[in-house]
């Protein structure tokens, strides 16, 4: 299954194991080796070589072997025509925006997004390149329609949104975008392609932070854009080759290795997060729980429709406590680690305080400080017991 085809007649888990892998022609190894070279042998007559081309192996900034194997796998898992893998999730986001947008274009983007998207679209592209941007609650389809302008080039959404778990209707927003001559990009990091495939729902681009679930082990960084080749070739030329946001061969190899177990890990993340969310929502000391798998979640119906077979491993919640108690609670945890990022094998938690500059964009229940928790694949009983003992230690349970 390493011959360049997506082999979509096979199931998701089979493709996670096999696509992009093949027997090494030189050694007979049944796993692709790490090719740590930064340069490749030139043809007999190199005078006609396009030094800015991504075709063939030339120079690792133009694209390397391990990157290409991983791109083949991800295009298959996401249900897309093509894929480009870059150095980080933010490299993928900024690479997409840089290659697609020009001065005078207009972008609509979700009010709840990764902080780098807020920086790029609310500040940098605005101020440096005169790209017009509008922040919209994209869970409100009428608000999306009202924000459309004649020069709207792109709608960018994140669903579930970071950190409030807001759900946006991918298919409906794709229809709105396309009826108005715009493109739709979807940050799918919180869901992963196991739970949600935006391309299959009508999106033009899917963006993944490979650092998170697809790698799954908290030890490598990468990002991916999935979409049509006609667009991705432009992104390769502009954002990879000429800006240099290239993934290292070692990180590409690590992510390739981690992606094999994505289906197995996601089943456990989904199951554990649902158990933890249900346990938390029954506690008197908990002020709210945001998790799209809960029937009480505002976006539950849409999430049930577009996220299958599960709702991911991230949830947010608040405690009926003060700032210092929130910090003491986190410091009392033993199994769960206080750290940013998500999608690792281990459970992670971060306390987000009352002074976040984007607080005004969040639902009211988030305004007093809250916790974003990435539920890992440990025994769920141990995760719940860890939360319980920490709550008892600070007098909340």
Secondary structure, 3 states (H helix, E strand, C coil): CCCCCCCCCCCHHHHHHHCCCCCCCCCCCCCCCCCCCCECCCCCCHHHCCCCCCCCCCEHHHCCHHHHHHHHHHHHHHCCCEEEEECCHHHHHHHHHHHHCCCCCEEEEECCCCHHHHHHHHHHHHHHHCCEEEEECCCCHHHHHHHCCCCEEEEEEECCCCCCCCCCCHHHHHHHHHHCCCEEEEECCCCHHHHCCHHHHCCCEEEEECCCCCCCCCCCCCEEEEECHHHHHHHHHHHHHCCCCECCHHHHHHHHHHHCCHHHHHHHHHHHHHHHHHHHHCCCCEEEEECCCCCCCCCHHHHHHHCCCCCCCEEEEEECCCHHHHHHHHHCCCCCEECCCCCCCCCEEEEECCCCCCHHHCCHHHCCCEEEEECCCCCHHHHHHHHHHHHHHCCCC
